[in-house]
């Protein structure tokens, strides 16, 4: 396609298709004769043939009578028969069957006769025979075309001949390459077929990618501009070959070149894209149809919309929905809501449900289930129970999943009596409670620390013939650990082993976490060390449904003990265990490392925190929050030089700083400058360097297009007030914050009020203070100190005024 890409009109198309050589290599076969058969006139023809009747005969030349005709005589006979082309063609074939070899003049004559009578199929038959008898007919065909061109016939004579020639090639198997070779050879000589013939040739060679694009290259080299059908052939090939990305580029080029496509063509492309499950590209085609004012069938929209939802391409689905202004039906809502639920966007699910309510669309059972599940995931247990009752009254068929969500909500609210009533209700309406339903009840009783009732529910479950599964056992183990029932934990582990229930990594992590929450860290240590010593950790396997590897599962187990120490405030133990695991090459997950760094920074153990960050960097577990936390720790202790190095190290590692990172760093710079300004020993050049660092970071923040939040604006306002003493700029920053819809907090107000007080603008400070209290923001201790400063400054001004009087 390189020639294609060089054309001015198609310069933007970069499809990456294979390029073929300028002329495809032909087969090197020996010719059947050293000269073309129709160049030797040696046959004898009968002189008394009668063709005056115009009737077609089975044989025009009697075999027993022959006479010596030369090519001039044959041409004259053909010319005399030109008004009856069928007879002329029969005469031509009969002469050939008697061994007469035609030359260029005789072929020129018969082709002209067939052209004027539009006998295309007869000429196809003629060329088929010619191709069959000659392994390399290129030279003879070109000579024939020169003769036709010089004969002074109609302009369409050569095109008519080329059309028949390529159709003749299509009658042979595996002749695609030979046809492409012939097209290129004749094109170099200036014999160009019509666009219709080129499209026919493309259709013929479409099964072979290399040959197809060589023909397309030749068309463009010979300045034959493709039309809609040309692109359609190309599109069909790419789609049939599952090259959908290239096909959509071709389609985009067609739109760019303003090639008009009808609705049937669009629907064909759309159907093939959907067959290839390329719903994102199908969406682009639908949008193009809408732009062109075409009517989109609901069936086509649903196929693409459902496909995007199933692939969780929800932005594209929403965009398509908005562009087409389609009112979703319950099935479409169900598909979209299920997709958002799978991605964990529970608030969006609830928003869509509200939209359905506003439009009066009835819920399906799946939508109702997802709504309850979202309430449950968000901890909105009251809403779960309210909607559960509403769905039950509306007539929606409730299954075990519905009841399970409601039982779980009652358990979280510690309303176990109501939860037990739901179990009875299930049996009344014919739903048999399963293991999951009883597990929710057990979890509720354990949360209330009612161990006896939890065991009673377990006994009832066993009475109904239901066996505890791994989830049930995990719930029991976690509850026993939290309540300090050490013997019960080990007894249950033994029973699990007897029943063939293999503990998972979640089981071990829950036990350690449960012991630590129950303030039995020593028991957690004993359990952890016993599993570590026995080699249980190395045998841990990730459950298939968890989507984690065995290495990740082991990392979670190690992390659980570190997290357990942090849970009870044993930061020193957590760090030592982390260091031990790091030296052994064992990984701790990112979340636990982040918590460890935060706690170490709180306790001022920055050297330890820095070690953790270095290990995370080595294990490629670093994130912006880790670096920001550590930078904040160094900034608080006045180690701004280390914070600067960390900032550079973070960006070198490819981690982009966010607004919190910049806020921490800018706040550290501001405090350093203020400390220098208060110090009598600070040199002027040091103060200037610190100010410059602040300015450079602010410029970089703007260059990174990171918008300040309220805390960042507070730092910027404070810097303008205390360092630069530019109250106008500080006020502009405050107004800018309001214009962006950000709501200033007490610290932002206090920073500006303090600035006005320091410059003696008491009235402005009072107005701002009143605005803060009117907006419902209660002053903190710092704000009260500023207020006292206002009062003191006002009394001082009054005293100065009295003294002047």
Secondary structure, DSSP 4 states (H G I P E B T S, - for coil): -HHHHHSGGGTT----PPP--SSPPPP----SSSS-GGG----B--S----TT----S-SS-TT---B--HHHHHHHHHHTTTSHHHHHHHHHHHHHTTPPP-HHHHHHHHHHHHHTT-HHHHHHHHHHHHHH-S--HHHHHHHHHHHHHTT--TTHHHHHHHHHHHHHTTSTT-HHHHHHHHHHHHHTT----HHHHHHHHHHHTT-HHHHHHHHHHHHHTT----HHHHHHHHHHHHHTT-HHHHHHHHHHHHHTT----HHHHHHHHHHHHHTT-HHHHHHHHHHHHHTTPPPPHHHHHHHHHHHHHTT-HHHHHHHHHHHT----HHHHHHHHHHHHHHT-HHHHHHHHHHHHHHTPPPPHHHHHHHHHHHHHTT-HHHHHHHHHHHHHHTPPP-HHHHHHHHHHHHHTT-HHHHHHHHHHHHHTTPPP-HHHHHHHHHHHHHTT-HHHHHHHHHHHHHTTPPP-HHHHHHHHHHHHHTT-HHHHHHHHHHHHHHT----HHHHHHHHHHHHHTT-HHHHHHHHHHHHHHTTTTT----GGGT--HHHHHHHHHHHHHHHHHHTT-HHHHHHHHHHHHHTT----HHHHHHHHHHHHHTT-HHHHHHHHHHHHHTT---HHHHHHHHHHHHHTT-HHHHHHHHHHHHHTTPPP-HHHHHHHHHHHHHHHHHHHH-SS--HHHHHHHHHHHHHHHHHHHHTT----HHHHHHHHHHIIIII--HHHHHHHHHHHHHTT----HHHHHHHHHHHHHTT-HHHHHHHHHHHHHTTPPP-HHHHHHHHHHHHHHHHHHHHHHHH-
